[in-house]
Amino acid sequence: HSTRPRVPSEKYWKWINLPMWLRAGCLGCLMAMAVPCHAETDAVEAWKKRIVTRLNASKRFPPEARGLSGVAKVAFGLDRSGKLISRKLTQSSGIAVLDKEALATVGRARPFPVPPPEIDDEGLTLIVPLVFAGRPQIPISYIGKEDAADDARLRAI
């Protein structure tokens, strides 16, 4: 064994010192191959955002649950055309009326957007938390006499 460091051969240096245009071309090829991955991810993210937008637009707060809040998780399945094929409650909010409304929200959000082709069949089942935040009511007894006239005007609007 020799203790001298190994010096790369002339063949190695020719490979390393490729012309600039060839190195740039290789780099461009690698970048072009990476772009579709980002485009696919963007398409999936855009699809999921459209679903969330539809769900939020379809969500209603049940009047009988006023002052209550909770989070219900709903799993639902879509087919390749975006048609709702199943839905079930996977986590209860602890309040039956909110759970029922979570399932109804998914039903009202139909039709769902067509999923992008790069999503596999497993990706067509989504689990979404639906948050219901009821505004607490202020009891009438807390309203002072000077506030009662203002309160009456606000209710008349």
N, C-alpha and C positions, 0 to 999 in steps of 0.2 A: 504494500500500500504506500501510496505517495501522500505526503502531507500538503502538497501544493494544491491550491484551489483549482477546481476544474474550469477551464476557459471554454465558453461556448464556441462551437465550430462556425466556420464561415457560412454554412448552410442556414444555421440558426439566425445569424445576423441579417441575411438576405430576407428571411421570413419576417423578422421584426421590422425591418426597414422597407416595408411595402410602400408603394407610391401613395401619396395622400389621397388621390381620387379613389383608389381601391379601398382604403380604410374608411373613407367617408361613405362609400357605397355600401360597405358591410354594415356600418352603423345605421345608415338609412333603412336597410333591409330589416335589421333587428327592431328598429323603432316602428316600422310599418306592421310588423308581425304583432307587436304589443298593443297597437291601437284598437283592434277589434275587441280585445278583452275588456278595455275600458268602455267601449261603446256598448257591449253587452251588459255590463254592470250598470251603465247609465240607463239603459232601456228597462232593466228590471227595477231599478230604483224609481224611475218615473212611473212605472206601472203600480208599484206599491203606494207611491204618494197619491196617485189618482184614486186608489181604493180607499185610503184613509180620508181623503177629501169627501168622497161619496158617503162614507160612514158618518163623518161628522155632520154633513148636511142632512142626513136622515135621522140623526139622533134627536129624540125629544125627551124632555124631563116629565115624568108622570106627575100630574098635580097632586095625587094622593101621597106622594113621597116628598112633598115640600118640606124643606128643613133637614132632609136626610141626605147622606152621600155614601158612595161606595164604588167599587171597581169590580166589574164582572168580565171575565175572560170568555170569549166565544171563539170556538174553532169552526171554520167553515171551509167547505171544499168547492172548487170550481172545476168546470170542464174546460176544454181547449177553446171554447167559444166565449168563455166568461160567464156561462150559466151557473147559477147556484145549484149545487146538487146535494149538499148536506150542511147542517149547522147544528151545533150542540154547545151547551154551556160546559166549560171545562173548569171554571172556578167561580163560585158564587160570590156575590157581593155581600151576602148575609141578609139581603132584603129581597123578598120574593118579587115584589113589583119592579124593582130595578133589574133583576135577572130576566124577567119576562120582557121588559123593554129592550134589554141588550139583544135578545134573540129577534125581536121585532125590528130593531134597527138594521140588522143584517138583511132581513127580508125586504125592507123598504129601500135599501141601497141598490137593489137590482135595477137594471142589468149592470153587471160589473164589466170593466174594460177587458178586452181580449188580451190574454197574457202573451208576452213576447215568446218567440219560438225557442229561445235558449233556456227557458225554465223547464226543468224535468217534471214528471208527474207528481213527485213528492212536494215540489214547490207550489203546487196548486192547492194545497191545504194550508190555510193561514190561521194563526192564533193571534187574536187582537184583544187587548184590554180596552174596555169601554168605561170611561170615567164619568160618573154622575156626581156632580157637586151641587148640592142644593144650598141655596142661600138661606141662612137662618132667619127666621121671622123674629121681628122685635114685637114682644107682647104689647098690646094696646095700653096696658097699665103703666108702661114706662114712658108713654108720651105725655108731656106736661100740657097744661091748659093752653099755654102760649103756642105750643107746637101743634095742637089739635086743629087749629084753623088752617095752618100750612098743610097738614096732612090731608085734610078734606079737599083742599085745592089740588093737591097732587093726584089724589084718587079721581078727581073729576076730569083730569087730562086724558 
